[in-house]
C-alpha cells in the first residue's frame, strides 16, 4: 500500500506493516510523524489533504489552447475550403488580434517605447 506524507512524498509499505489499529509512521524526507491507519479505515478528511496543482493544470490548458490555435492557423486555407462556417472563427480571431495590437500600441506610446 502507498502512504503519503504532508510534504507530498509517497512511500510504498507492505499492508502487514500497518496493523488493524494503525501505527505511528515517520517520513524519511522531512521527519514528520503521523498516525497511519490501514486503507480500510482511512476517513475522507485525510484523503482531502492532497493539494490540487492549479498552476500545472492552467499551464497544460494554456499549452493545449495555443497548440489548437496554431493548428487552426497553420491549416487555415484547407479548413476554410472544407468547412466554410469556420470563417466566423477566423473573423473573430482577426478582430481580437487587431484589438490586442491597438491596445499594445497605445500602451507602448504611453510609456514612450
Biopython code that builds the backbone (N, CA, C, O; Angstrom):
import numpy as np
from Bio.PDB.StructureBuilder import StructureBuilder

atoms = [
    (1, "UNK", "N", (0.842, -1.172, 0.000)),
    (1, "UNK", "CA", (0.000, 0.000, 0.000)),
    (1, "UNK", "C", (0.882, 1.228, 0.000)),
    (1, "UNK", "O", (2.040, 1.169, 0.414)),
    (2, "UNK", "N", (0.342, 2.330, -0.459)),
    (2, "UNK", "CA", (1.102, 3.572, -0.559)),
    (2, "UNK", "C", (0.573, 4.550, 0.477)),
    (2, "UNK", "O", (-0.632, 4.784, 0.571)),
    (3, "UNK", "N", (1.494, 5.122, 1.257)),
    (3, "UNK", "CA", (1.112, 6.153, 2.223)),
    (3, "UNK", "C", (1.759, 7.458, 1.798)),
    (3, "UNK", "O", (2.792, 7.463, 1.129)),
    (4, "UNK", "N", (1.140, 8.569, 2.193)),
    (4, "UNK", "CA", (1.624, 9.884, 1.767)),
    (4, "UNK", "C", (1.884, 10.766, 2.969)),
    (4, "UNK", "O", (1.111, 10.789, 3.927)),
    (5, "UNK", "N", (2.975, 11.484, 2.902)),
    (5, "UNK", "CA", (3.301, 12.481, 3.926)),
    (5, "UNK", "C", (2.689, 13.808, 3.518)),
    (5, "UNK", "O", (2.336, 14.004, 2.355)),
    (6, "UNK", "N", (2.562, 14.729, 4.484)),
    (6, "UNK", "CA", (2.017, 16.044, 4.165)),
    (6, "UNK", "C", (2.954, 16.854, 3.278)),
    (6, "UNK", "O", (2.530, 17.843, 2.682)),
    (7, "UNK", "N", (4.229, 16.450, 3.179)),
    (7, "UNK", "CA", (5.176, 17.145, 2.308)),
    (7, "UNK", "C", (5.022, 16.711, 0.852)),
    (7, "UNK", "O", (5.668, 17.266, -0.037)),
    (8, "UNK", "N", (4.158, 15.708, 0.609)),
    (8, "UNK", "CA", (3.890, 15.280, -0.754)),
    (8, "UNK", "C", (4.619, 14.017, -1.173)),
    (8, "UNK", "O", (4.332, 13.465, -2.235)),
    (9, "UNK", "N", (5.548, 13.554, -0.370)),
    (9, "UNK", "CA", (6.284, 12.338, -0.693)),
    (9, "UNK", "C", (5.407, 11.131, -0.391)),
    (9, "UNK", "O", (4.693, 11.104, 0.612)),
    (10, "UNK", "N", (5.466, 10.136, -1.266)),
    (10, "UNK", "CA", (4.698, 8.913, -1.067)),
    (10, "UNK", "C", (5.660, 7.752, -0.846)),
    (10, "UNK", "O", (6.739, 7.687, -1.436)),
    (11, "UNK", "N", (5.236, 6.839, 0.020)),
    (11, "UNK", "CA", (6.047, 5.680, 0.346)),
    (11, "UNK", "C", (5.226, 4.417, 0.128)),
    (11, "UNK", "O", (4.026, 4.396, 0.402)),
    (12, "UNK", "N", (5.867, 3.374, -0.360)),
    (12, "UNK", "CA", (5.196, 2.095, -0.509)),
    (12, "UNK", "C", (5.574, 1.225, 0.684)),
    (12, "UNK", "O", (6.756, 1.014, 0.959)),
    (13, "UNK", "N", (4.569, 0.726, 1.385)),
    (13, "UNK", "CA", (4.795, -0.155, 2.536)),
    (13, "UNK", "C", (3.922, -1.394, 2.374)),
    (13, "UNK", "O", (2.888, -1.359, 1.706)),
    (14, "UNK", "N", (4.352, -2.481, 2.992)),
    (14, "UNK", "CA", (3.546, -3.693, 2.984)),
    (14, "UNK", "C", (2.333, -3.493, 3.880)),
    (14, "UNK", "O", (2.424, -2.819, 4.906)),
    (15, "UNK", "N", (1.198, -4.073, 3.500)),
    (15, "UNK", "CA", (-0.005, -3.979, 4.325)),
    (15, "UNK", "C", (0.239, -4.561, 5.707)),
    (15, "UNK", "O", (-0.344, -4.109, 6.693)),
    (16, "UNK", "N", (1.095, -5.555, 5.774)),
    (16, "UNK", "CA", (1.360, -6.210, 7.052)),
    (16, "UNK", "C", (2.089, -5.282, 8.033)),
    (16, "UNK", "O", (2.075, -5.529, 9.239)),
    (17, "UNK", "N", (2.722, -4.221, 7.530)),
    (17, "UNK", "CA", (3.437, -3.294, 8.409)),
    (17, "UNK", "C", (2.500, -2.337, 9.131)),
    (17, "UNK", "O", (2.889, -1.716, 10.120)),
    (18, "UNK", "N", (1.272, -2.215, 8.645)),
    (18, "UNK", "CA", (0.293, -1.349, 9.290)),
    (18, "UNK", "C", (-0.779, -2.254, 9.911)),
    (18, "UNK", "O", (-1.597, -2.817, 9.183)),
    (19, "UNK", "N", (-0.791, -2.406, 11.242)),
    (19, "UNK", "CA", (-1.791, -3.278, 11.873)),
    (19, "UNK", "C", (-3.197, -2.694, 11.776)),
    (19, "UNK", "O", (-3.379, -1.548, 11.367)),
    (20, "UNK", "N", (-4.191, -3.504, 12.160)),
    (20, "UNK", "CA", (-5.593, -3.074, 12.088)),
    (20, "UNK", "C", (-5.842, -1.793, 12.857)),
    (20, "UNK", "O", (-6.599, -0.929, 12.414)),
    (21, "UNK", "N", (-5.203, -1.671, 14.013)),
    (21, "UNK", "CA", (-5.426, -0.484, 14.842)),
    (21, "UNK", "C", (-4.599, 0.718, 14.385)),
    (21, "UNK", "O", (-4.780, 1.814, 14.914)),
    (22, "UNK", "N", (-3.699, 0.543, 13.421)),
    (22, "UNK", "CA", (-2.874, 1.626, 12.902)),
    (22, "UNK", "C", (-1.581, 1.746, 13.677)),
    (22, "UNK", "O", (-1.382, 1.047, 14.670)),
    (23, "UNK", "N", (-0.707, 2.618, 13.237)),
    (23, "UNK", "CA", (0.567, 2.844, 13.936)),
    (23, "UNK", "C", (1.162, 4.176, 13.519)),
    (23, "UNK", "O", (0.790, 4.752, 12.497)),
    (24, "UNK", "N", (2.101, 4.655, 14.336)),
    (24, "UNK", "CA", (2.823, 5.882, 14.010)),
    (24, "UNK", "C", (3.865, 5.579, 12.952)),
    (24, "UNK", "O", (4.563, 4.568, 13.018)),
    (25, "UNK", "N", (3.963, 6.478, 11.964)),
    (25, "UNK", "CA", (4.985, 6.353, 10.929)),
    (25, "UNK", "C", (5.711, 7.689, 10.827)),
    (25, "UNK", "O", (5.209, 8.716, 11.282)),
    (26, "UNK", "N", (6.895, 7.665, 10.226)),
    (26, "UNK", "CA", (7.695, 8.877, 10.089)),
    (26, "UNK", "C", (8.192, 9.002, 8.661)),
    (26, "UNK", "O", (8.631, 8.023, 8.058)),
    (27, "UNK", "N", (8.122, 10.212, 8.125)),
    (27, "UNK", "CA", (8.613, 10.495, 6.776)),
    (27, "UNK", "C", (10.132, 10.456, 6.786)),
    (27, "UNK", "O", (10.762, 11.049, 7.661)),
    (28, "UNK", "N", (10.716, 9.771, 5.832)),
    (28, "UNK", "CA", (12.166, 9.698, 5.731)),
    (28, "UNK", "C", (12.782, 10.941, 5.120)),
    (28, "UNK", "O", (14.005, 11.074, 5.103)),
    (29, "UNK", "N", (11.959, 11.861, 4.614)),
    (29, "UNK", "CA", (12.471, 13.070, 3.978)),
    (29, "UNK", "C", (12.399, 14.263, 4.932)),
    (29, "UNK", "O", (13.410, 14.913, 5.197)),
    (30, "UNK", "N", (11.185, 14.550, 5.450)),
    (30, "UNK", "CA", (11.007, 15.743, 6.287)),
    (30, "UNK", "C", (10.900, 15.411, 7.776)),
    (30, "UNK", "O", (10.767, 16.315, 8.601)),
    (31, "UNK", "N", (10.957, 14.139, 8.125)),
    (31, "UNK", "CA", (10.877, 13.652, 9.508)),
    (31, "UNK", "C", (9.553, 13.923, 10.196)),
    (31, "UNK", "O", (9.479, 13.830, 11.421)),
    (32, "UNK", "N", (8.518, 14.251, 9.465)),
    (32, "UNK", "CA", (7.191, 14.435, 10.062)),
    (32, "UNK", "C", (6.671, 13.066, 10.491)),
    (32, "UNK", "O", (6.946, 12.058, 9.841)),
    (33, "UNK", "N", (5.913, 13.040, 11.597)),
    (33, "UNK", "CA", (5.306, 11.792, 12.049)),
    (33, "UNK", "C", (3.795, 11.942, 12.045)),
    (33, "UNK", "O", (3.272, 13.034, 12.269)),
    (34, "UNK", "N", (3.093, 10.841, 11.789)),
    (34, "UNK", "CA", (1.637, 10.834, 11.811)),
    (34, "UNK", "C", (1.160, 9.424, 12.108)),
    (34, "UNK", "O", (1.902, 8.450, 11.984)),
    (35, "UNK", "N", (-0.087, 9.348, 12.500)),
    (35, "UNK", "CA", (-0.701, 8.055, 12.783)),
    (35, "UNK", "C", (-1.339, 7.543, 11.504)),
    (35, "UNK", "O", (-2.236, 8.181, 10.955)),
    (36, "UNK", "N", (-0.884, 6.405, 11.033)),
    (36, "UNK", "CA", (-1.373, 5.827, 9.779)),
    (36, "UNK", "C", (-2.314, 4.675, 10.083)),
    (36, "UNK", "O", (-1.959, 3.750, 10.813)),
    (37, "UNK", "N", (-3.510, 4.733, 9.524)),
    (37, "UNK", "CA", (-4.477, 3.644, 9.626)),
    (37, "UNK", "C", (-4.417, 2.833, 8.337)),
    (37, "UNK", "O", (-3.977, 3.345, 7.307)),
    (38, "UNK", "N", (-4.849, 1.587, 8.377)),
    (38, "UNK", "CA", (-4.951, 0.833, 7.125)),
    (38, "UNK", "C", (-5.966, 1.505, 6.205)),
    (38, "UNK", "O", (-6.826, 2.251, 6.672)),
    (39, "UNK", "N", (-5.873, 1.250, 4.915)),
    (39, "UNK", "CA", (-6.753, 1.924, 3.954)),
    (39, "UNK", "C", (-8.220, 1.684, 4.223)),
    (39, "UNK", "O", (-9.048, 2.543, 3.920)),
    (40, "UNK", "N", (-8.563, 0.547, 4.780)),
    (40, "UNK", "CA", (-9.971, 0.260, 5.051)),
    (40, "UNK", "C", (-10.584, 1.294, 5.991)),
    (40, "UNK", "O", (-11.772, 1.604, 5.902)),
    (41, "UNK", "N", (-9.755, 1.823, 6.896)),
    (41, "UNK", "CA", (-10.285, 2.697, 7.937)),
    (41, "UNK", "C", (-9.938, 4.170, 7.731)),
    (41, "UNK", "O", (-10.202, 4.981, 8.618)),
    (42, "UNK", "N", (-9.355, 4.540, 6.591)),
    (42, "UNK", "CA", (-8.997, 5.941, 6.354)),
    (42, "UNK", "C", (-10.272, 6.739, 6.128)),
    (42, "UNK", "O", (-11.111, 6.363, 5.310)),
    (43, "UNK", "N", (-10.411, 7.825, 6.845)),
    (43, "UNK", "CA", (-11.586, 8.663, 6.644)),
    (43, "UNK", "C", (-11.353, 9.628, 5.493)),
    (43, "UNK", "O", (-10.216, 9.815, 5.059)),
    (44, "UNK", "N", (-12.412, 10.238, 5.000)),
    (44, "UNK", "CA", (-12.330, 11.107, 3.827)),
    (44, "UNK", "C", (-11.515, 12.362, 4.108)),
    (44, "UNK", "O", (-10.910, 12.908, 3.186)),
    (45, "UNK", "N", (-11.480, 12.833, 5.336)),
    (45, "UNK", "CA", (-10.755, 14.059, 5.655)),
    (45, "UNK", "C", (-9.268, 13.924, 5.352)),
    (45, "UNK", "O", (-8.658, 14.868, 4.852)),
    (46, "UNK", "N", (-8.671, 12.767, 5.644)),
    (46, "UNK", "CA", (-7.243, 12.600, 5.399)),
    (46, "UNK", "C", (-6.934, 12.521, 3.911)),
    (46, "UNK", "O", (-5.849, 12.921, 3.490)),
    (47, "UNK", "N", (-7.867, 12.012, 3.102)),
    (47, "UNK", "CA", (-7.620, 11.939, 1.664)),
    (47, "UNK", "C", (-7.841, 13.286, 0.977)),
    (47, "UNK", "O", (-7.430, 13.461, -0.170)),
    (48, "UNK", "N", (-8.483, 14.237, 1.654)),
    (48, "UNK", "CA", (-8.707, 15.559, 1.080)),
    (48, "UNK", "C", (-7.513, 16.475, 1.258)),
    (48, "UNK", "O", (-7.550, 17.613, 0.791)),
    (49, "UNK", "N", (-6.451, 16.021, 1.920)),
    (49, "UNK", "CA", (-5.262, 16.838, 2.147)),
    (49, "UNK", "C", (-4.418, 17.007, 0.897)),
    (49, "UNK", "O", (-3.509, 17.837, 0.885)),
    (50, "UNK", "N", (-4.688, 16.255, -0.142)),
    (50, "UNK", "CA", (-3.919, 16.344, -1.372)),
    (50, "UNK", "C", (-4.249, 17.670, -2.045)),
    (50, "UNK", "O", (-5.406, 17.953, -2.353)),
    (51, "UNK", "N", (-3.221, 18.476, -2.267)),
    (51, "UNK", "CA", (-3.460, 19.793, -2.857)),
    (51, "UNK", "C", (-3.488, 19.684, -4.374)),
    (51, "UNK", "O", (-2.618, 19.043, -4.965)),
    (52, "UNK", "N", (-4.470, 20.297, -5.006)),
    (52, "UNK", "CA", (-4.515, 20.268, -6.473)),
    (52, "UNK", "C", (-3.425, 21.173, -7.056)),
    (52, "UNK", "O", (-3.021, 22.160, -6.441)),
    (53, "UNK", "N", (-2.981, 20.829, -8.206)),
    (53, "UNK", "CA", (-1.919, 21.597, -8.863)),
    (53, "UNK", "C", (-2.549, 22.540, -9.882)),
    (53, "UNK", "O", (-2.542, 22.272, -11.083)),
    (54, "UNK", "N", (-3.095, 23.651, -9.380)),
    (54, "UNK", "CA", (-3.791, 24.590, -10.254)),
    (54, "UNK", "C", (-2.861, 25.200, -11.297)),
    (54, "UNK", "O", (-3.251, 25.359, -12.454)),
    (55, "UNK", "N", (-1.658, 25.536, -10.907)),
    (55, "UNK", "CA", (-0.728, 26.172, -11.847)),
    (55, "UNK", "C", (-0.351, 25.200, -12.955)),
    (55, "UNK", "O", (-0.304, 25.580, -14.125)),
    (56, "UNK", "N", (-0.082, 23.952, -12.599)),
    (56, "UNK", "CA", (0.268, 22.953, -13.608)),
    (56, "UNK", "C", (-0.909, 22.696, -14.546)),
    (56, "UNK", "O", (-0.726, 22.569, -15.757)),
    (57, "UNK", "N", (-2.118, 22.618, -13.986)),
    (57, "UNK", "CA", (-3.298, 22.405, -14.827)),
    (57, "UNK", "C", (-3.545, 23.591, -15.750)),
    (57, "UNK", "O", (-3.901, 23.402, -16.913)),
    (58, "UNK", "N", (-3.360, 24.820, -15.245)),
    (58, "UNK", "CA", (-3.532, 26.004, -16.080)),
    (58, "UNK", "C", (-2.492, 26.008, -17.202)),
    (58, "UNK", "O", (-2.821, 26.297, -18.353)),
    (59, "UNK", "N", (-1.247, 25.691, -16.872)),
    (59, "UNK", "CA", (-0.187, 25.667, -17.873)),
    (59, "UNK", "C", (-0.490, 24.630, -18.948)),
    (59, "UNK", "O", (-0.303, 24.897, -20.135)),
    (60, "UNK", "N", (-0.956, 23.449, -18.543)),
    (60, "UNK", "CA", (-1.307, 22.414, -19.503)),
    (60, "UNK", "C", (-2.457, 22.869, -20.402)),
    (60, "UNK", "O", (-2.416, 22.669, -21.616)),
    (61, "UNK", "N", (-3.481, 23.479, -19.808)),
    (61, "UNK", "CA", (-4.601, 24.000, -20.580)),
    (61, "UNK", "C", (-4.122, 25.063, -21.571)),
    (61, "UNK", "O", (-4.549, 25.073, -22.726)),
    (62, "UNK", "N", (-3.238, 25.955, -21.126)),
    (62, "UNK", "CA", (-2.702, 27.015, -21.979)),
    (62, "UNK", "C", (-1.927, 26.429, -23.159)),
    (62, "UNK", "O", (-2.070, 26.900, -24.287)),
    (63, "UNK", "N", (-1.113, 25.412, -22.907)),
    (63, "UNK", "CA", (-0.339, 24.771, -23.980)),
    (63, "UNK", "C", (-1.276, 24.128, -24.996)),
    (63, "UNK", "O", (-1.054, 24.250, -26.201)),
    (64, "UNK", "N", (-2.325, 23.443, -24.526)),
    (64, "UNK", "CA", (-3.288, 22.813, -25.429)),
    (64, "UNK", "C", (-4.008, 23.876, -26.248)),
    (64, "UNK", "O", (-4.199, 23.705, -27.452)),
    (65, "UNK", "N", (-4.407, 24.966, -25.611)),
    (65, "UNK", "CA", (-5.099, 26.055, -26.300)),
    (65, "UNK", "C", (-4.216, 26.687, -27.378)),
    (65, "UNK", "O", (-4.673, 26.915, -28.498)),
    (66, "UNK", "N", (-2.977, 26.967, -27.051)),
    (66, "UNK", "CA", (-2.043, 27.551, -28.019)),
    (66, "UNK", "C", (-1.777, 26.572, -29.162)),
    (66, "UNK", "O", (-1.686, 26.979, -30.320)),
    (67, "UNK", "N", (-1.654, 25.286, -28.840)),
    (67, "UNK", "CA", (-1.444, 24.279, -29.882)),
    (67, "UNK", "C", (-2.635, 24.226, -30.834)),
    (67, "UNK", "O", (-2.468, 24.148, -32.051)),
    (68, "UNK", "N", (-3.837, 24.268, -30.263)),
    (68, "UNK", "CA", (-5.043, 24.256, -31.090)),
    (68, "UNK", "C", (-5.080, 25.477, -32.010)),
    (68, "UNK", "O", (-5.366, 25.354, -33.201)),
    (69, "UNK", "N", (-4.789, 26.649, -31.455)),
    (69, "UNK", "CA", (-4.794, 27.867, -32.267)),
    (69, "UNK", "C", (-3.729, 27.793, -33.362)),
    (69, "UNK", "O", (-3.960, 28.241, -34.485)),
    (70, "UNK", "N", (-2.572, 27.233, -33.039)),
    (70, "UNK", "CA", (-1.507, 27.085, -34.033)),
    (70, "UNK", "C", (-1.905, 26.152, -35.169)),
    (70, "UNK", "O", (-1.625, 26.425, -36.337)),
    (71, "UNK", "N", (-2.551, 25.067, -34.823)),
    (71, "UNK", "CA", (-3.016, 24.121, -35.849)),
    (71, "UNK", "C", (-4.081, 24.776, -36.720)),
    (71, "UNK", "O", (-4.071, 24.634, -37.943)),
    (72, "UNK", "N", (-5.002, 25.496, -36.075)),
    (72, "UNK", "CA", (-6.060, 26.172, -36.832)),
    (72, "UNK", "C", (-5.459, 27.211, -37.791)),
    (72, "UNK", "O", (-5.941, 27.365, -38.913)),
    (73, "UNK", "N", (-4.430, 27.909, -37.364)),
    (73, "UNK", "CA", (-3.809, 28.926, -38.217)),
    (73, "UNK", "C", (-2.974, 28.276, -39.320)),
    (73, "UNK", "O", (-2.958, 28.759, -40.452)),
    (74, "UNK", "N", (-2.290, 27.195, -38.999)),
    (74, "UNK", "CA", (-1.449, 26.503, -39.983)),
    (74, "UNK", "C", (-2.278, 25.967, -41.148)),
    (74, "UNK", "O", (-1.874, 26.067, -42.307)),
    (75, "UNK", "N", (-3.426, 25.404, -40.834)),
    (75, "UNK", "CA", (-4.261, 24.792, -41.859)),
    (75, "UNK", "C", (-5.467, 25.655, -42.212)),
    (75, "UNK", "O", (-6.516, 25.136, -42.593)),
    (76, "UNK", "N", (-5.317, 26.967, -42.085)),
    (76, "UNK", "CA", (-6.429, 27.902, -42.298)),
    (76, "UNK", "C", (-7.067, 27.736, -43.674)),
    (76, "UNK", "O", (-8.287, 27.609, -43.777)),
    (77, "UNK", "N", (-6.261, 27.736, -44.724)),
    (77, "UNK", "CA", (-6.816, 27.667, -46.079)),
    (77, "UNK", "C", (-7.551, 26.354, -46.314)),
    (77, "UNK", "O", (-8.649, 26.346, -46.871)),
    (78, "UNK", "N", (-6.950, 25.246, -45.892)),
    (78, "UNK", "CA", (-7.594, 23.942, -46.082)),
    (78, "UNK", "C", (-8.878, 23.844, -45.269)),
    (78, "UNK", "O", (-9.885, 23.327, -45.753)),
    (79, "UNK", "N", (-8.846, 24.338, -44.038)),
    (79, "UNK", "CA", (-10.036, 24.275, -43.194)),
    (79, "UNK", "C", (-11.165, 25.137, -43.759)),
    (79, "UNK", "O", (-12.326, 24.727, -43.762)),
    (80, "UNK", "N", (-10.818, 26.328, -44.233)),
    (80, "UNK", "CA", (-11.852, 27.194, -44.806)),
    (80, "UNK", "C", (-12.428, 26.596, -46.090)),
    (80, "UNK", "O", (-13.617, 26.750, -46.368)),
    (81, "UNK", "N", (-11.595, 25.922, -46.862)),
    (81, "UNK", "CA", (-12.075, 25.292, -48.078)),
    (81, "UNK", "C", (-13.077, 24.177, -47.765)),
    (81, "UNK", "O", (-14.106, 24.043, -48.427)),
    (82, "UNK", "N", (-12.751, 23.378, -46.736)),
    (82, "UNK", "CA", (-13.607, 22.234, -46.384)),
    (82, "UNK", "C", (-14.753, 22.595, -45.440)),
    (82, "UNK", "O", (-15.813, 21.971, -45.486)),
    (83, "UNK", "N", (-14.546, 23.599, -44.586)),
    (83, "UNK", "CA", (-15.555, 23.981, -43.592)),
    (83, "UNK", "C", (-15.736, 25.498, -43.651)),
    (83, "UNK", "O", (-15.122, 26.231, -42.877)),
    (84, "UNK", "N", (-16.572, 25.958, -44.563)),
    (84, "UNK", "CA", (-16.730, 27.400, -44.762)),
    (84, "UNK", "C", (-17.296, 28.105, -43.535)),
    (84, "UNK", "O", (-17.116, 29.315, -43.393)),
    (85, "UNK", "N", (-17.982, 27.379, -42.635)),
    (85, "UNK", "CA", (-18.535, 28.011, -41.434)),
    (85, "UNK", "C", (-17.446, 28.450, -40.450)),
    (85, "UNK", "O", (-17.732, 29.196, -39.513)),
    (86, "UNK", "N", (-16.211, 28.002, -40.648)),
    (86, "UNK", "CA", (-15.107, 28.444, -39.796)),
    (86, "UNK", "C", (-14.694, 29.884, -40.093)),
    (86, "UNK", "O", (-13.868, 30.455, -39.382)),
    (87, "UNK", "N", (-15.259, 30.458, -41.123)),
    (87, "UNK", "CA", (-14.986, 31.859, -41.448)),
    (87, "UNK", "C", (-15.329, 32.766, -40.267)),
    (87, "UNK", "O", (-14.645, 33.761, -40.031)),
    (88, "UNK", "N", (-16.372, 32.432, -39.533)),
    (88, "UNK", "CA", (-16.765, 33.215, -38.347)),
    (88, "UNK", "C", (-15.649, 33.174, -37.301)),
    (88, "UNK", "O", (-15.320, 34.196, -36.700)),
    (89, "UNK", "N", (-15.069, 31.991, -37.087)),
    (89, "UNK", "CA", (-13.968, 31.845, -36.131)),
    (89, "UNK", "C", (-12.779, 32.711, -36.544)),
    (89, "UNK", "O", (-12.226, 33.440, -35.720)),
    (90, "UNK", "N", (-12.388, 32.633, -37.806)),
    (90, "UNK", "CA", (-11.223, 33.381, -38.255)),
    (90, "UNK", "C", (-11.468, 34.887, -38.232)),
    (90, "UNK", "O", (-10.543, 35.648, -37.948)),
    (91, "UNK", "N", (-12.690, 35.338, -38.524)),
    (91, "UNK", "CA", (-13.003, 36.769, -38.410)),
    (91, "UNK", "C", (-12.903, 37.223, -36.959)),
    (91, "UNK", "O", (-12.392, 38.307, -36.675)),
    (92, "UNK", "N", (-13.395, 36.388, -36.039)),
    (92, "UNK", "CA", (-13.311, 36.715, -34.616)),
    (92, "UNK", "C", (-11.853, 36.826, -34.174)),
    (92, "UNK", "O", (-11.485, 37.772, -33.479)),
    (93, "UNK", "N", (-11.023, 35.860, -34.578)),
    (93, "UNK", "CA", (-9.608, 35.862, -34.197)),
    (93, "UNK", "C", (-8.900, 37.080, -34.787)),
    (93, "UNK", "O", (-8.085, 37.705, -34.107)),
    (94, "UNK", "N", (-9.198, 37.427, -36.041)),
    (94, "UNK", "CA", (-8.581, 38.601, -36.659)),
    (94, "UNK", "C", (-8.984, 39.880, -35.930)),
    (94, "UNK", "O", (-8.143, 40.747, -35.694)),
    (95, "UNK", "N", (-10.257, 40.005, -35.575)),
    (95, "UNK", "CA", (-10.736, 41.176, -34.838)),
    (95, "UNK", "C", (-10.081, 41.247, -33.471)),
    (95, "UNK", "O", (-9.653, 42.318, -33.040)),
    (96, "UNK", "N", (-10.000, 40.117, -32.787)),
    (96, "UNK", "CA", (-9.377, 40.077, -31.468)),
    (96, "UNK", "C", (-7.902, 40.447, -31.545)),
    (96, "UNK", "O", (-7.407, 41.205, -30.712)),
    (97, "UNK", "N", (-7.202, 39.919, -32.533)),
    (97, "UNK", "CA", (-5.780, 40.233, -32.697)),
    (97, "UNK", "C", (-5.589, 41.712, -32.992)),
    (97, "UNK", "O", (-4.666, 42.333, -32.466)),
    (98, "UNK", "N", (-6.450, 42.282, -33.825)),
    (98, "UNK", "CA", (-6.348, 43.716, -34.135)),
    (98, "UNK", "C", (-6.552, 44.564, -32.886)),
    (98, "UNK", "O", (-5.826, 45.532, -32.662)),
    (99, "UNK", "N", (-7.543, 44.199, -32.071)),
    (99, "UNK", "CA", (-7.786, 44.934, -30.824)),
    (99, "UNK", "C", (-6.585, 44.841, -29.881)),
    (99, "UNK", "O", (-6.213, 45.825, -29.242)),
    (100, "UNK", "N", (-5.989, 43.665, -29.801)),
    (100, "UNK", "CA", (-4.820, 43.489, -28.935)),
    (100, "UNK", "C", (-3.666, 44.350, -29.420)),
    (100, "UNK", "O", (-2.992, 44.991, -28.613)),
    (101, "UNK", "N", (-3.426, 44.375, -30.742)),
    (101, "UNK", "CA", (-2.329, 45.189, -31.275)),
    (101, "UNK", "C", (-2.578, 46.680, -31.068)),
    (101, "UNK", "O", (-1.643, 47.428, -30.784)),
    (102, "UNK", "N", (-3.817, 47.117, -31.206)),
    (102, "UNK", "CA", (-4.144, 48.529, -30.960)),
    (102, "UNK", "C", (-3.865, 48.870, -29.507)),
    (102, "UNK", "O", (-3.285, 49.918, -29.222)),
    (103, "UNK", "N", (-4.267, 48.007, -28.583)),
    (103, "UNK", "CA", (-4.028, 48.262, -27.160)),
    (103, "UNK", "C", (-2.539, 48.245, -26.840)),
    (103, "UNK", "O", (-2.070, 49.047, -26.033)),
    (104, "UNK", "N", (-1.790, 47.336, -27.469)),
    (104, "UNK", "CA", (-0.346, 47.299, -27.237)),
    (104, "UNK", "C", (0.335, 48.550, -27.769)),
    (104, "UNK", "O", (1.224, 49.101, -27.119)),
    (105, "UNK", "N", (-0.081, 49.006, -28.959)),
    (105, "UNK", "CA", (0.479, 50.257, -29.499)),
    (105, "UNK", "C", (0.199, 51.419, -28.554)),
    (105, "UNK", "O", (1.072, 52.245, -28.288)),
    (106, "UNK", "N", (-1.017, 51.469, -28.058)),
    (106, "UNK", "CA", (-1.389, 52.515, -27.109)),
    (106, "UNK", "C", (-0.547, 52.445, -25.842)),
    (106, "UNK", "O", (-0.097, 53.471, -25.330)),
    (107, "UNK", "N", (-0.337, 51.246, -25.345)),
    (107, "UNK", "CA", (0.473, 51.066, -24.145)),
    (107, "UNK", "C", (1.912, 51.482, -24.386)),
    (107, "UNK", "O", (2.518, 52.161, -23.557)),
    (108, "UNK", "N", (2.465, 51.067, -25.540)),
    (108, "UNK", "CA", (3.847, 51.441, -25.861)),
    (108, "UNK", "C", (3.981, 52.953, -26.023)),
    (108, "UNK", "O", (4.970, 53.533, -25.577)),
    (109, "UNK", "N", (3.004, 53.599, -26.653)),
    (109, "UNK", "CA", (3.033, 55.055, -26.810)),
    (109, "UNK", "C", (2.960, 55.743, -25.450)),
    (109, "UNK", "O", (3.619, 56.760, -25.234)),
    (110, "UNK", "N", (2.172, 55.199, -24.544)),
    (110, "UNK", "CA", (2.044, 55.779, -23.215)),
    (110, "UNK", "C", (3.373, 55.779, -22.487)),
    (110, "UNK", "O", (3.712, 56.756, -21.820)),
    (111, "UNK", "N", (4.137, 54.690, -22.606)),
    (111, "UNK", "CA", (5.412, 54.576, -21.932)),
    (111, "UNK", "C", (6.584, 55.074, -22.787)),
    (111, "UNK", "O", (7.736, 55.020, -22.356)),
    (112, "UNK", "N", (6.289, 55.555, -23.985)),
    (112, "UNK", "CA", (7.337, 56.102, -24.860)),
    (112, "UNK", "C", (8.283, 55.065, -25.396)),
    (112, "UNK", "O", (9.460, 55.347, -25.624)),
    (113, "UNK", "N", (7.790, 53.882, -25.597)),
    (113, "UNK", "CA", (8.648, 52.798, -26.116)),
    (113, "UNK", "C", (8.562, 52.776, -27.614)),
    (113, "UNK", "O", (9.203, 51.945, -28.257)),
]
sb = StructureBuilder()
sb.init_structure("model")
sb.init_model(0)
sb.init_chain("A")
sb.init_seg("    ")
for serial, (resi, resn, name, xyz) in enumerate(atoms, 1):
    if name == "N":
        sb.init_residue(resn, " ", resi, " ")
    sb.init_atom(name, np.array(xyz, "f"), 0.0, 1.0, " ", f" {name:<3s}", serial, name[0])
structure = sb.get_structure()
